[in-house]
Amino acid sequence: MRWSEAFIPTLRHIPQEAESVSHQLMLRAGLVRMLIGGVYIYLPLGLKVLNNICRIIRQEMDNIGAQELLLPALQPLELWQKTGRDTEIGEVMIRFVDRRGRNLSLGPTHEEVITFLMKTNISSYRQLPLVLYQIQTKFRDEIRPRFGLVRSCEFIMKDAYSFDRDEEGLYENYQKMYNAYQNIFKRCGLTFYAVKADPGVMGGDVSHEFMVPAESGEDSLWICPKCKETHPAKEEKSSLCSKCGIPEERINTIEVGHIFKLKTKYSFALDAQYLDSDGKLKPLVMGCYGIGVSRLISAIIEQNNDKAGIIWPKEISPYKIIIIPLNPQQEKISQLAQTLYKDLLNEGLEVILDDRDEPAGVKFKDADLIGVYLQVIIGKESLKNKEIELCLRQDKKIIRVKKDDFLKQVKKMLYE
């Protein structure tokens, strides 16, 4: 992509409506724009980031044998009434009556729908275990949308569901998902904690939240500064760490994932059964596993930024490389930039060429703001010394390489 052809509406000022660092930088870097409170448009850079996160999630889900499907956003309220969650969730659920007189909801989550699917399609123990997942838009009528994508009315979520014959099978799938979540958040460049939590309206007796430390986080944890032992800080007071005997510290966090052992709450309510090997009908044993996909964008920015802008982790960066010719009006600089651009594209690498006729200072500021992982800088010194400057956005470390070694060095920095 050439910057002159791209839609990247960067901002120099901090928008008044932006409450958190991540919200400010998402707006300034041209990732999103607000349509109405709690509803956002993903611009091209923001969508590329979102797709990179989804790619990581899909890879890790597929690695543990989960299969992707897509459930409808429109849901019959009747299913929710059978589980009683229409009352539990209350006004957060967006409800309406269609022209046929059907009571419907825009899905805030999909436990009822997936259980209905299993009720009508699973009949034998031979079809179990089964793990299904989707990446889908959810809708919740939040009282107070805040912090951009952290708390919004329309958001993107990965939700997975496991179906087993017994609790032993549930335990195995729960552990696989727990490990997959750790891999996902590590690949997203996050520091995070897995904390045993209250299942709440989801049901079941065991759940874990995955919490990302962030100044703007609405949740909080008590953490031991020595051994890093954690527990929720909702209604609890600070205490001494049970392992180290030293005072705990309170930190703000963003919840990015939550996994639950649902057991038979939904299968009982919706009569989802299977015929076991002993010839008896038994309820499906379920687990559910959620990740706030769009919220992850905010969490990643909260932990990866500086005064100049976003610092994308390698796998998340919307482009892996940005080429910055400092004087593109000079023919030799422009030619070299074009040559390197084509060479990188031929290697299948994601690259953007800043071909705008703008001062070097503007280009550097924009490159730092949007946070592309690797900067390739071409100026008079490059021509004079026959070297190309490579600069990692993370630490601004500059490496100078000869043109013949350029591709080899770039691949080394991207893949090693």
N, C-alpha and C positions, 0 to 999 in steps of 0.2 A: 504493500500500500504506500502511496505517496501522500504526504501530509497535505499537499495542496488540493488533493481530491477527497480527503477524509473529512468526516463530520466530527470534529473534536472541539467543541465550544468551551475552551478554558476560560476561567475567570481570575482576575488579579485580586479582587476584593473578597472578603469573607461574607457570604450571604447572611442577612440578619436572621433568617429562620433556622439557620443551622446551629444546633445546640451542642454537638459533640465534634471531636476532631475528625472522626470518620465521616460524619455527615458533611462537614465543611469541605473535606478533601474530595469526597465523591462528587459534590457539586462543582467545585473549582476545577477538578481534573476532567470534567465533562463525561462522567460515568452515567449519571442519572439526572432527571429533571422531575420535579413534582407536578402531578396533574391536579390533584386535590389532596387535602390532608390525609396522610397515610396511604396514598396511592402514587406509585412512581413509574416513570417511563425509563426503560433501560436503553441508553444510547449505545452506539457501536462498541466503544471501549468497555462499557459496563457489561454488555452482553458477552463479549469475548471472555472477560473475567468469569462471569457466571458459567459459561460453557466449559471453561477450564476446570472449575470446581466440580461441575457435573461429570466431567470425564474421569476425574480422580475417583469420585464416588462410585461411578459405574464399574470401573476397573476393580475396586476393592469389593464391591458387592458380588460381581461375577466370580471373583477369586474364591469366595466361600460358597459358591453354588446357588446364589440367589438369582431368580429370573425376573426380568423387568416386564411390567405390564402398565397399562394406563387406565385408571378408574375415572368415571365421570365426575365433574365438579357439581352437577345438579344431583341432589339426593332426595328421595322421598322421606318426608318427616316421620312417616309411619315406622321406619326402621329405628329411628332415634327414640320414639315413644316406647318401643318394646324393651329397650335397654334402660330407659329412664333418664338418658343423658340430655334429652331436650330440655328437661327441667333443670338439671345440674349446670348445664352451660348457660342457659337463660338467654339474656338479651345480646350476648356476644354473637349468637348464631343469627345469620342473615336469612330471614324467612319470607316467603311470599306465596301467593296462590296464583297458579297459571290460569289460562283461559279455559282449561278443561276442568277447573275446580280442584286441581290436585294441590295439596299442601307440600311445598318443596323448600329445600334449603340449599344455599351455596355452601359446599362442604368445608367446615372448619378442620376436619380430619376424616379418616376413612375406615375406622374399625368396623362400623356397622356394615358398610358396603362390602368390604372384603370378606366378612363373615357370611353375609348373604350369598356371595359368590361360592364360597366353600360348601355351604349347606346344599346348594343345588348342583355341585359338581364333584364332591368328594363322597365316596360311599364305602370305601374299603381301606383297611390298614395298609394294603399293598401300595396305595397312592401316597403314603406318608414315609418320611417327613417331607415337607414342602416349604420353601421360603420364596416369597414373592415381594417385589418392591416396585415403587414408582417414584418419579420426580414430577410433582404436580403443583398447581397453584391452589392455595387455600384462602379462605375468606373469613375474617372475623371482624365484627363491628366493635373495634377497640374504643373504649371511652376516651382515651388520651393517647393517640399515636405519637411516638417520640423517637428522636435520634435517627431519623431517616429510615433505613431498612431494619433497624433493630426491633422496633415495635410498629408494625404497619397493619393496615386493614386487608391488604392483598399481598401475599408473600408466597415464596416458592419453598417447598419442603420435600425432602426425601423421606418417605415412610415405607418401612419394610415390615412384613408379618411372617412369623413362623408358625407352622402347624405340625403338631406331633401327636403320637399315640399316648405319651405319658410325660411325667415331669422330668424323667431322666433325659429324654430327647430334647425337651425344652431347655434344660440346663446346657446341653451341648451346643444348641443353636445360639443361646444367649451368650455363651462364652466366645463363640466364633464371631458374633456381631460386636461384642465388646472389643475384641482384638482388631477387627476391621475398622472400628471407629478410631482407635488409637492410630492406626496407619493413615487414615484419611486426614486427621487433624495434624499429624506430623508432616505429611506431604504438603499441607496447606501453610506450613511455616509457623504453626501456632504453639505457644506454651499453654498447656491446659491441665486441668485436674478432673479425674473421674471421682464423683462423690456419691455415696449412697444417699437416696432421697426418698421423699414421700410420693407414692404413686398418684395421689390426688384423684381427680375424677376419671382418670384412665382406668383405675382398678388394678387388681393384682396385689401381691405382697412384697415384691422386690423390684426396685428400680435404681438406676444410676443416671445422674446428670453429668454431662461433660461441660465444664465451666472454663471460660477463658478470662484471665485477669485483664481488666480494662478500666480506666478511670471513669468512664461514663456508664459502666455496667449498673443495671438496676438490681441485680442480685449481689449477694456477698457471702464470703466464706471466712471462717477462722482457719488460720494456717500456722503451723509451727515453723518458725524461721530456720530451724535446724534440720529436722527430718522431713519437713514438707507434709506432714500428716494434716488432713483437712476434714472439716465437717461444716454443714450449713450454718449460717449465722442468723437465720430468720428470726427466731424467738429466743435464741440461746445467748447467754452471756459469755464473755471471754473467760477462759480457764487456763490452767496449766496443761501443757501437752502430756498425755498419759504415758508417752514413751520417754520424753526428754526432761520433763519436769520444769520446763521454762514457759513463760507467758506466750500465748498465741497472739498473732496479729490479724487484724481484720482487713480484707481486701475486697474491692468491688469486682464483680465478674459479669460476663455475658454468657447465658446458657446457649450453647450451640448444638447440643444433642441430648437426647433422653431415651433410655431403653427401659422396657418394662417386661416383667413376667406376668402376663395377664391371666395365665392358667385357663379357667373355663368360664370367666365372667360373661363373655359375649356369646360363646357357643351354647351355654345354658339358655341365655335370654332369647337367642334366635334359633334355637333347636338345631344347631349344626353338629351332626353326629356322624360317626363312621362305624362300620362293622368290624370288630376286632377278630383276631385269629381264633378266639374261643367262641365265635358266633354271637357275641353280645354287642348291643349298641352302646357306644360310649361317646362322651362329648370330646370334641377336638381340644387339645391343649395348646394354647396360643401364647405368643410373645409379640410385642410390637416395638419398633425401633425407629426413632425420628431424628432427622438432622435439619436444622434451619438453614437451607441452602443460601437464600438471599441474605440472611443474617450473617452468614459466614463472611461475606464481602466486608461488612462493617467490622467484624471481629479481627479479620486479617489486617485491615488498615489501622485499627486501634493499636495493634502491636508492632506494626511495620511502617513507621513514618518518621520524618524529621521536619525541621523548620521549612525545608524547601518543598516537601510534598510526600507522596507515597513512595514506599520502597517495596515493590512486589517481590515475594518469593519466586524462585525460578519457575516452578510449575504453574503459578497463578498468573504471571505477567501477561497482559493482553497481547503484546508482542515480545518476543525474546530479545530482539535487537532493534536499536534505533541508530540510523546513520545520520550524523550531523556534519554536513559540509559547511564550514564557517564562512566561506566566500563563494557561494555557488555561481556568482556572475563571472568568476574567473574560470575560463574554459577547462584548464587542466584539473582543477579541483572538482568541477562538475563531472567531468569525464570519469575520474577515479571513483567518485561517489556512485555514479551510474553503474560502473563495472562491478564494484563490490556488491551493490544492490542485486544485480542480476545473478552474480555468483552465489549469493546466499539463497535467493529464491530457487535456483537450480538445485540446491542442496535440500530443498524442502523446508527451509527454516522460516519462521514467522518474523518478518522484518518490516519496519516502516522507515521510509526515507524522508527526512525533513528537507524537502526541496523548495521551501518558501524563501522568498527574497526578503529575509528579516535579519536584523543585527544578531551577532553571535550571542549576545546576552539574552535576547528573547528566546532563542532556540534552547540555550542551556536551561533557562528557567522552566520552559515548557517540558523539556525532557525530564527534569528532576520532578516536576509536579505530577506528571502522569506515571512516573515510576518504573519505566521499562528497565528490565533486568540488566542489560548490557548496552553501553553506549559506544559507538564507533565514531571517533572524531577525526575529521580531515580538514587540515588548514595548510597555511604556507609552510610550516615546519615539516608537515608530512611530505610535501613535495621536495623540500630542501634535503631532508635526511633520508628520503625514500623509506619512511616508516609510517605506520598507522597506529593511532592511539586507541587502546581499548580501555574502557573505564567501567568498573562495576558500580552500579547505582548504590549498592548496599554500603560500601565503605569508601567510595570514590577513589579506590586504588587504580592507578594508571599503569598499563603494560604497553610497551612499544614493540611492535613486531614488523618485520619486513613483509612486503606484499606477498611474496611467495609462501610465507608461513602463516598468512592471515587466516585462511579457512581452517587449518589444522589447530591453531590456537583458539579460535572461536568455538570449535567443536569440543575442545578440551574444557573450556570454561562452562559450556552448557551441559555437558554429559558426564563429567567426572566429579 
